[in-house]
């Protein structure tokens, strides 16, 4: 096989990334744009070490789960399948990763908490090219229309459309990326514009008055200096759980879970897995889980976050809980290195897509904490790390998933490991 070759394939099953696995002359081919069980004509995109990646050109025999054409804008690589089929595929992907990567087959397919597929997204990274604003088409740097994806709220879509009318100002400023963040209610919405080196932030004055934008800031790519042009660049998220209430503030640039519909369900599930006896929340972000754990009485709590922007929010969100919640803005590796022991019953880890570093894995295993609650946005690295926990004497107590990214190939998975040696 070589790039450009046309082949006819019968797809077998979904794999991580939204690809469908097929075979041609004994070689594995990962196919974009197909569904399980379809017969397709596909063009080979690239070949590496005997494995090929291909794009569907024509459907010879369609799956009954197909609802439309493949249109992978903004990560929507599964939007051509019915939502029930998407959930089945994601459960199969999790099962495959634990069996193949983690070498620990699950006894049953994991439960996946579903989400409405439209308007779910509270955070978005928008790209700017020649004054135009949009998402990237999957595997390319080609812009595509945000409104075609259905991911954003109507209010956020209206703001993106308004940004398009200020293309001249965005070009003059040298804008390359616009980060958008709003709260669940959609009554707070902030923008941060990243400019190319040499950009002119003053040219964004025309954007500062956009309707339904409550705050605007900008920075030069690679520079830590941020200039606030208008309003308040934080949005606020309120939570109620029984008699307990708490609020989180987060900067537009801070990482935060992006699905407005499943946020409460995710927090309640994670907090429901905590043992009494204290919590360490590593990769804590702005305090989504650590503040909730504190408010719900799982004290004492320590929260560790390395990113300075999210760390600033974490400290601010923790002030109300002083004495019960301790916040640390430092790399997790450095924090663990300074702790001879972790006097807590549960550790929460919510690492980046790359998973836990070998150093953190080793440091945590040495502490032999009774329970680890692992929140992951990448099932392949979760399964890889699961093998490490199991080999160290932990058992896999529970796996549940939350469809925080409907229509996309991504899935948020929560795995619980208990010390059993």
Secondary structure, DSSP 8 states (H G I E B T S, - for coil): --TT-EEEEE--EE-TTS-EEEEETTEEEEEES--TT-EEEEEEEEEETTEEEEEEEEEEE--TTB-S----BTT-TTTTB-HHHHHHHHHHHHHHHHHHTSS---SS--EEE---SSS-BSEEEEEEETTEEEEEBTTS--EE-GGGT--B-HHHHHHHHHHHTTHHHHHHHTEEEEEEEE-TTSS-EEEEEEE-TT--GGGGGGTTT-TT--EEEEEETT----EEEEE--EEEEEEEETTEEEEEEEETTS----BTTTHHHHHHHHHHT--SS-EEEES-TTTHHHHHHHHTT--SEEEEE--HHHHHHHHHHHGGGTTTEEEEES-HHHHHHT-S----SEEEE---TT---HHHHHHHHHHT-SEEEEEES-HHHHHHHHHHHHHTTEEEEEEEEE-TTTTSS--EEEEEEEE--
